[in-house]
Amino acid sequence: MDILDIEIIELLTIIFIIMIPVLFSQIFYFPTRTKQFMKIREWIIPITLGSSAILCMLFPVVMFDSMKFDLSQIPIILAGLYFGFLTSYKVFTLAILFQFFFFDEINFILFFILYLFVASVVPLFSKKFLQLNLLYKLLISNGLTLIVSILSSLIIESIVVSDVKTSLFVEYISIHLLVMVISVLFIEIIKNNQNLLQRRIKIEKLELAGHLAASISHEVRNPLTTSRGFMQLLYSEVHPSKHEYINIAIKEIDEAVNIIREYLTFAKPIAEYEEVINIKEEVQHILNLSTPLAKMYSVEIAFNKVEDVHFVLGERKKLQQSLLNIVKNGIESMENGGKLELNISSSKSHVLICIKDTGVGMSKEQINRLGEPYFSTKEKGTGLSMMVSYRIIESMGGTITVNSQLEKGTHFSIKLPVYKEG
């Protein structure tokens, strides 16, 4: 077996070692197991990534004059980019402790400074990194890896007494970049698969609730319609003094039919008729309707009024219902007062409506379940209003994206296709 074969085997080994945390963590992050492992999940990623960094030290790839060096910086970079400061520092602590006790021949101080630099700087890019597409994620992750590997090479050169060939440094840096590309691609594939699975589960639940809504609404509406007809027939037969009672009964039947009609939105969110909707006017209308509730909760509403006019295609009443549900939930999440911000922006193809509150916020698990039938963060909530909102926006060809942090607030981004005449 020649040197090239040995390096390929070592490279494949290190890639597998770095991918172990991603594969293992799926057991605990699988959508149907979120409640079972909620208490231990905050330590699963740091421990698995820390173990990956330790295994990288035990199975090095690159050799400089009989001195072995590893890719243990990559798990720390991944921890910082995907999970932020807390996870990054936990992985750094595990890696540096292991190096301190088991790698005495390495200049510990220099590597301590390098690892601390990685754990402190890389998470600064995390928030922006998670919002980017795959291409930009690869560029940022590899840019950071290039910087770290160059710094690591300088440390290696300061430790090794004899001169090291430039080609070996190039190989060392290239392996870092190659492993990072493979790692990010693999992680993104896993994330996309999990998102698709969660979306499929949610769609199946919505379809089930829709079929149930359709069947129940149909069965209940028919006898109500019959009862209303007989009430009208009896109107002329009873004494005029009783007409008030019949009118009240007819009115209540009509109210029940209206409620059932709204309930049918679960099963058939598609607009009965489409019209061109001015988004700016609709958002302003929603704010007017929400102002009394906002005053009741001591909530300040800020609307960034734009000069441009944005149009979408859909049913006005249903869009109003969807936006009102989200705004109402945002206000009610701020029991001790707060601020609700609304912004409208647009591109050539889409209109973006942003609704941001400073309420109690939601956990990642709650965000994943948002829009499911009968799931609510409120004690007495049914979850049906958010379910309707999701169905209406989806029927208009739009999407709802939610970002939230506990005790910091929630940010809804509603993206709708722009109406283009002709």
Buried (B, 14 or more C-beta within 10 A) or exposed (E): EEEEEEBEEBBEBBBEBBBBBBEBBEEBBBBEEBEEBEEEBEEBBBBBBBBBBBBBBEBBBBBBEEBBBBBBBBBBBBBBBBBBBEBBBBBBBBBBEBBEEEBEEBEEEBBBEBBBBBBBBBBEBBEEBBEEEEEEBBEBBBEBBBBBBEBBBEBBEEBBEEEBEEEBBEBBBEBBBBBBBBBBEBBBEBBEEBEEEBEEBBEEBBEEBBEBBBEBBEEBBEEBEEBBEEBEEEBEEEEEEEEEEBEEBBEEBEEBBEEBEBBBBBBBBBBEEBEEBBBBEBBBBBBEBBEEBBEEBEBEBEBEEBEEEBBBBBBBEBBBBBBBBBBBBBBBBBEEEBBBBBBBBBEEEBBBBBBBBBBBBBBEBBBBBBBBBEBBBEEEBEBBBBBBBBBBBBBBEBBBEBBBEEEEBBBBBBBBBBBEEE
